Amino acid sequence: MRSYFGIHNHTMYSNLRLLDCINRPQALIDKAIELGLSGITITDHECLSAHMEVNQYAKKIREENPDFTIALGNEIYLTDTRDNGQKYYHFILIAKDALGHKALRELSSIAWIHSYVDRRMERVPTLKSELEMVMEQYKGHVIATTACIGGELGSCILPMFQAELNKDIETQTKYYNQIIDYINFCIKVFGKDDFYLECAPSTDAEQIIVNHKIYQIAKAFDLKMVVGTDAHYLTKDDRPIHKAYLTSKPGEREVDDFYKFTYLMTSDEIFELMEPYANDWDKGNKTGKELINWILDNTQEIQNKISFYSLERKQIIPKVEVKDYKKGFIPSNWFDKYPIICSLINSDNIQERYWVNECIKALQEKQLYDNKNYLERLEIEADIIKDIGEKLDDCLFAYFNTFQHYINLFWECGSIVGPGRGSATGFLSNYLLGITQLDPIRWGLPYWRFLNKERAELPDIDIDLAPSKRPAIFKAIRKERGELGLVQVATFGTEGTKQSILTACRGYRSEEFPEGIDVDNAQYMSSLIPQERGFLWPIHDVIYGNEEKDRKPVQAFIREVNQYPGLLNIIVYIEGMVNKRSSHASGVILYGDDPFDTASFMRTPSGDMITCWDLHKAEAAGDTKYDFLVTEASDKIITCYQLLLKDK
């Protein structure tokens, strides 16, 4: 059995707008290795959210399988306009290198920024004009394919073929010209070397027609043809689970026909499906076997263009413009007592000079300047901040300067700011900068719980704001930093234990239950799941128990679920599946001049701008989170204060 490179594959992150796929990223990669593929590409539906997890896993895979290539791509929707009612053509982009991935991040963000609702679905198309504009900067770093039968090429071939049968010359010419324009556009944007025509292994009548025509077009334009299995589930044995998952969502879905062959295949399966009709493509010259080998060779040509790169980088501390304190006079007795403070006063780094001068000025204003306890504490904190900053290879003083800057802005926007939460109140410098409002020396609060040299990581400060003022605060920050200068951190919802039961019951089909399991029975079944301290047991513990946690199998649930053959398999498979996106309760990330250096962006269903990765993955990419919490008490205090002023 020969190998090939999988160019078109989905993960559960394709579910963020519409239930679509049951592949977990790591399981998909493991299965590709098991089936003998030479590599695999992740191409979710207009979504890059799996990329960090996949990229991190790729590093582990390289240790045991150094020749296995894992590429990162995106299945975009390529259109001419953003008009309602149109067809949203699929199109595959694959990053060849780190610069190519930046192009994916930029293009994906553009699509999500301009997202809209059409026919009760969120739409995230990329305009051809936008693709052309962005690719001018990144040509040679991105590979493109025509995608599945839902692409513009497949969508033109079928009506053109039908018009040819009907001898409808006008319609045939219309689609013929559209194909010509489309192919020429793609060649212009990507070049012949990085543009491929994609077919799919299938015995479906329409796909057979499309595959044949694609071969003819490839010959006519001297382009290369590749095959993509468009994997939405791992193997053909998983098809009933995938069908149940899609059927669980109300509405008409062409589950049986459209997804019949959308799974990871061995090359033998591809030959078995395609060879019988591929023998008719080039009669008298090449056999079907020869043509399919050529097609599979072309997938590996794509693989050979992919270089390994890492999306991970050290965290970047956002900077703001600060007052330029000049290097100043230092009392002679300070050099021995407070060497770090002295070095900051005369530092070449404007952020360091600002931090220390602001702290000293606050000591003077609070009449604490002559108290050696405060200067000694400031020296200790300055030493810790400097040491951690050097370990992180960034100026950590800038983190606090940025925080101070935005806390001042919060007040200006009409919000009060909470006195401080947790260990941050133990740092004197936070108090002096106005970040917190408690004097840690007066109240005997330790500094080391907040930061210490043994834990070289960025601090975490939680700030309380008034909910009613947060929109104005966000608007002010974006006015200062740009529309993408402040973005909320993404969170992803999953199928929990109870939810997976309810979902599986809705999607379950059998002769006895052609419309799924009755909702009352499903609710009863889900009610049998135990919980401890507010957390539901996972389905594994419900079925098999857990000796470590002294959990016994739940016999009532087992009896109930076994009444429906195959139901448990569906529940187990989809539990934990990503199925929605939202925003972090408080986390925001501040970006500089080029946010696409580290990030890509999406919108929540309500329209809020969010990162494409969750917190930990965004931090792995180099982003730094700030916590802007909202508490209703803040609004009440503001209202109370305003009423008191009014009645005074």
N, C-alpha and C positions, 0 to 999 in steps of 0.2 A: 504493500500500500504506500503510495507516494504522499508527500506532504503538500500543504499549501498555506497561504496566509489569509486569515479571516479578516476581511476588510469592513464588515458591516454587522455590528452586534450591539444589542441593547442591554441595559441593566434596569434595576428597579427604579432608578432615578428618572426613567422615561415616564413614570407614573405621576409626575408632579402636576400635570394639567389634565391627564386622562389616563385611567387604568389601562396599562398596555403590556407590562412585562413582569416576569417573575424570576428574573436572573439576579442573584446577588453578585456583586462585582468579583469577589475572590473566587466564588464557586464557578463562575463563568470561565475565568482564567485557568483554574485547575482542570476543568472539564476539557478545555481546548488542548491542554498539554496531554491529558489522558487519551484523547482521540487522535493524537499524532499531528496536530497542526504545528506549523513552524512559528506561529505568532498570531496575535489577535489585536483588533482595533475596537475601542469603545466608542460607539457613535449613538449616544442617546438622542432623543427627540428634543432639539434645541435646548440642551442642558449640558453643562460641564461639571455638575455637582459630584459626579463619581470620580473625577480626574485625580484629585489629590489622593484619595484612598487607593486608586489603581496605581498611581505613580509610586507611592510608598511601598505597595505590595510588589511592584516590579523590581525594586531593589533587592527584596528577599528572593524573588524568583531567579534573578541573575546569578545568585550564589550557586544554585544547583542546576539551573538550565540557562547557561550564559548565551546560548544561541537562540533562545526563545525571545521574540520581539513583542513588546506590548506598546501599541501606538494609541495616541489620544486623538479623538476626532469629534465631530458633531454632525448630526443629521439636521440640517437647517431647512427652513421653508423658503424657497426662492421664488419671488414674484416681481412683477413690474411695478405694482402699486400696492397701496393698503386699502383698496376698495372692499367693501362688504360683498359677500355672495360669490367671491371668486374661488377658484381651486388653488390650494396652497401646495405647490409642487415640492417634493422632497429632493434634497441634494446633499451629498456627502462631502465634508471637508476633513482632511487628515493632516495634522501637524507633522512636518518632517523633523523639526528641531525646536529649541526653546523659542526662537523668534517666530516660528510658525504657530506655536501655541499662544503667543501674545496676540497674533492675528485672530485666532479663535476667540480669545477673551474679549477682544474689542468688538468683533462682529456679533457675538452673542449678546453683549451688553446693549449694542445698538438695537437689536431686535426686541429685547425685553423692555428697554426704555420706551419704545414706541408701541408696546403691546396694546391690544384692544379686544373687544368682544364682538364676535360675529357668529350668528346662529347659535347663541348660548354657549359658545366656547371661547376661551382665551386664545387669541391668535398672536403669534410672534414671528411674522415673516421678516426676512431680510430682503431688501430691494436689490435688484441687479445693479442699480447705480451705486448703492452703498458697498456692495461686494467689490465692484470694480474700483471704487475709490480707495478702499482699505487695502486691497491686494496690490495696488500700485506701490505701496511701501514694503510689501512682504512677498512679492513674486519670487518663486523659486524656493519658498519655505513651506508651502502648503500644496497638498495633493487634493484633487477633486475627482469624484465619480458622479455618474448620473443617477445613482441611488436605485431604488426599487421601482416597481411598476407604477408607484405613486409619484414618480418624478415627471418632469415635463416631457422627457423623451418618450417614456412609456405611455403617458397620457395623450401624446400626439399620434403614436404609432397605431394604437387600436382604432381610433375613428378614421384614420387615413386608410387602414387596411379594409375597414368596413365600406368606406366610400369607394374604394377600388373595386370591391365585389359588386357594389350597386351601380358601378359605372357613373358615379357622381364626381365628375371631373373638377367641378368648382370646389367642393369640400376637400377632395383629395389634394388639390393644389394648395389650398389654404394651410392644411397641416404639413404638407411637404415643405412649404416656405417657412413655417414656424420652426420646423426641425432644423432647417439650414441655418436660420438666424440664431437659434439656440446653440448649435454646435460651434458656429463661428464666434459667438460671444464667449463661450467657455475656452476656446483655443486662445482667443485674444487675452483673456484674463489670466489664464494659468499656463499657457504654452502647451504645445503638443506633448511634451515629455511628462507633464504632470497632470494630464487630464485623461481619464479612462472611462470607457463605456461599460456599465455594469449590467450583467444579466443575473438571473436567479435560477437555482435548480428546482424544477417543478414539473409535474405532468399536467398542470392546469392548462386548458386550451388557450386561454388568453396569454399566459406567460410563455407558452411555446411560440406563439406568433411574435411576441415582443422579442424573445431571445433571437429568433431567426432574423428579424429585421435589424436588430442591433448589430448582428454580425455583418450584414450587408452594409450598414452605415459605417462600421469600423473599416471595412475594406475600401469604401468610397472615399473616406477622409484620411486613410492611412493612420488610424488610431488603434490603440490596443484595447482589448476587451478583457474584463475581469468578472469573477463570479462572487456574489455576496449572498450568504444564507439568511441575512436579516434576522439573526437569532433573537427571539423573544422568550424562548424557554430552552432548557439545556438539551434534551433529547426528545425523540418522538414519544417516548414513554411518559413524558411530563405534559403532553398535550392536554389530557383531560383536566389537569390542575389549572393549566393556563386558561382553558376554556371556561372553567368554573369561576376563575378570578375575574375575567372580563364580563361574564354573564351576570355577576353580582351587582353590576352597575346598571340601573334602569336605562332603557333606551335601546335602539336597534344597533347591533354590532355584527358585522359579517365575520363571526368568530371562526366558523368551520372552514370556509373557502380561503379567506385572505391569509389566515395564519397556519394553514395546514402544513406548510414546509418551512416555517420560520424557526428553525432550531439549528444548533451546532451539528454539522455533519462531518463524517469522514470523507476523504476523497473518493472512496469506493461508493458511498451513497450518492455523491454528485455524479459520478460516472453512470451509476444505475439509473438515475432519473433523467439525465440529459443525453446520454450516448445514442439511444434509439432514434431520436429525432435530429440530433446533431449530424448524423450520417447524411442527411438530406441538404445540409447547408452548402457544401462545396463539392458537389458530385463530380467525380472524375479526377479530383485533385487530392483533397485531404479527407481522411475518415473522421467520424465523430470522435473517436478516441484521440486522434492527433490534435483535433481542434480543442478538445477539453484540456488536454495536456498543455497546449499553448495558452489557454485561458488561465490555468492554474499557475503556469510559469510567470504570467504577468502579475498575478497577486504577489508572487515572491519578488518580482522586480520592485513593486511598491515597498515591500518589506526592506529591501536592501537600501532604500532611500531614507529609512527612518534611523535617526541617530538617538542614542539614549541621552536624556537630560533629566534634571531634577527640578521639580516645582518648588522644592523646599529652599528656604533661605533664612538668614537670621532676621529677627524682628526689627522693624524700622520704627523708631520713635518719631511721631509727628512733631514738626517744629512750627513755631509761630514767630513772627517778628517781635523782638523785645528791645527795650531801651538799651542803648549802647553806653553802659557805664565805663568811663575811662579808667585805666589803671591808676590806682590812687595811693595815698599816703597810708602807711601801716605803722602803728605804734611799735617801737623797737622791742618791747617786751613780749610782743605777740609771736615773733618768729619761732621761739622755742616752745611757747605754750600752745599755739594754734597754727602749726605749719600748713595744714591742709587749707584752712581758711585763708591764710596768707597767699598760698599758691593760686587760689581761686580769684582773689582780688586782682592779682597781676597776670591772670591767665590770658592767653591769646584767643581763647574761645569765648565769644560774646555770651553764650548761654550760661557758662560757668560764672562769668563776671556778674551777669544779671541776677542769678540765683543768690549768690552770696551777698550782694549789695542790697537786694530786697529784704533778705533776712536781717541784716544788720540794721537797716532803716526801720524795720518793724520793731526790733529790740529797743531802739531809741524812742520810737513813738510810744511804746508800752512801758517806757521807763525801766527796762530790764537790762540795758546795755552794760551797766556797771556790776551786774550780778554774774560772778564767775561761773555759777552753776549753769547758767544759760549758755554762755560762750563755750564751756566745756562740752555741753550736750550738743551744741551746733557743730563743734569740731568732730565729735564722734560720728554724727550723722553725715557730715560732709565726707568723711573718710569712707564710710560704708557706701555712699552713693557713687563716689569716684571709683572705688574698687569694683563694684558690680558693673558700672558702666564700662570699665576697661575689659572686664571678662566678656561682656556682651558686645564689645567693639562698637559702642555708640555712646553718645553723651546722655547719661541718665538724668542729669540736671534738667535737660530740655523737657523731659516727661512732666516734671513738676511745674515748670514754667508754662507749659501748654495748659495744664490743668488750671493753674491760677488764672490764665488769660480767659478761659471759658467760664470759670466761676464768676469772674467779674461781669462777663456778658450775661450770665443767667440773671444776676441782680438787675442789670440794665433792661432786661426783657420783662421785668416785673415779677419774677419768681423769687421766693425766698430759697435759701440753700440750707439744708440740714446741717447740724453742728458736726456731723461726722459719724461714720459707722466703724465698728471693729477696731482692728489694730492700727489703722491709719492715724487714729487720734493719739497714738503714742509717739509720733514723730513731731518734735518741736518745730522743725522747718515747715511742716504742713500747716501748723498753727500760725506761724509767722507770715506765710504766703497767703493766708486767708482760705486755704483749702479746707481746713477744719477749724472749729471754733472753741476747742478745749485746750487749755494750757496743760500739757502732759506733766510738767515738773510740779506744778501746783497740785495736780490730782494724782501724782505718783504713778503715771502710766509708763510701762516699759517700752523702749524703742525697738528692741530686738525681735518682738513678735511681728513687726511690720516688715522690716528689712534686716538682713544680717549677711555677713560675708560668706557664710557656709551655704547660702541658698542664692545662687547667682541667677535671678530671674526678675522680670519686670514686676513692679508692684501692682496691687489691685486695690483701687480706691472706689468705694461706692458713695455716690452723692445723691441726696434726695432733692427732687424738684417738684414743683406744682404741676399736676397733670394738665391743667388748662393753659399753662404757659409753654409746654413742650413744643407745640407746633411753631410758635413764634421763635423759640430758641433754635430749632432746627433750621428755620428759614434764615435766621440771622447768620448762623454758621455757614450755610450754603452760599449766602450772599458774599461772605468773606472768602470761602475756600473753593467755590464752584459747586455746581449741582451734584457732582459726585464727590464733593469734599467731605460729606458726612453720609454714611450709609449704615443702616441697621444690620446687625448680624442675623444670618439665617438660622432657622431651626427646621428640623424635618420630623414630621409625624410618622408613626409606624402603625401597623396592625398589631394592637395589643392582644392579650389572651382572649378577652371577651369579644373584642371587635373582630378578631380572626374567625371566631366561631360564627358570629352573625353574618360576616361576609361569606364564609364558606357555605352556610345554609342558604343564603340568597342565590348563590351561583350553582348549587348542587342540582344535578339533573339525573333522573333515572326513569325507567318506565313507570314506576309507582309514583314518582314525584317529578312530573314533566315541567312544573312551574317552580321548582325549588321546595324547600322545607318550610312548613307553616311558621309564620313569625312568632306565634305563641310558643311553639315547640323550641324554636331557636332561642328565644328569650329564656325559657326554662333551662335549657342546656347551659347557657352562659351563666345563669344564676348559681350553678353548682360549682363554679370556680372559687376556691377559698382565697382569702386575702389575709395578710399579716401586716400590721402597722401601715395600712393603707396601700400596700402593694399586692397585686394579684400574683398568684402562683403562675409560673410559666407552664405551658401545656405539657412539657416533658415531665415536670414534677407531678402534675395531675394524673398522668398515665402511669408513670413508673415509680413515683415517689422520689424522695431525696434523703438518704440516710444521714448525711451531714447536718441537714436542717430538721431532722426528725419528722419528715413528711411521709405519709402513707398514700398509696394510690387512692384516688377518689372513685370508689366502686360505682356509685350512683351515676357519675358522669360516664364512666366506661360503658356501663350497661346502655345508657341512653344513646351514646354516639355510635355504638356497634349495631344499632338498628338500621343504620344507613351505610351500606357498604361503600368504602372509598372516602367517606366524609372525613375521617380522621387524617388521612393522608393530605387532604386539601388544607385542613386546619394547621397541621404541623408545618407544611411547606410555606404557607403565606404568613405565619406568625412572625412579626418583626419586619415585614416588608415595608419599605418606605412608600408612602402614598399621599403625602401632602407637604406643603411648605408654609412657613410662617416667619414671624420676626421674633428675635430675642426680647425678653421683657425689658431689658435695660441696656444691653450691649450695643455700642455703636463703634464704628471705625472711622478715623479721620484720614483722608487721603490728600496727597500733595498734587503736584502739577500733572503727573501721569499715573492715574489710578490703575491703569491696565498693566503696569509693571508687575503687580502682585495679584490682581483681582479681576474678577468678572462679576457682573451684576444681573439680578433678576428683580421681579416685582412679586409681592404677595398678592393673593386674590383680591385684596382690598386696595392694591395699588402702591403700597409702600415699597421703596427701593431697599433691596437686601443684597447681601453678598451671595455668591453662588455656592459658597462652602459654609459649613457650620463653624462654630467658634474655634475649635481645636485645629481644624484644617486651615482656616483662615490665618490663624497664628502661625501655623507651620509654613504658610506661604510668605510670611514676613509682616503680616498686619498686626497692629496693636489695638486692643479693645479698651474703650473707656466705658465705665458704667454710669449711665445717667438714669437713675431710678426715679419713679414717680410715686408719690404718696398722697392720698386724699387729704391727709392731715395738713399738708402744706397749703392746699387751697383753702381749707377752713381757717387756718391761721391768718392767711392773707385777707380773707373776707372779714374776719374778726377785727383785724388791725384797721381795715378801711372803715368799718362801722364805728370803731372807737374814735378815729380821726374825725369822722363826720359829726359825731355827737359831742365832741370835746367843748 
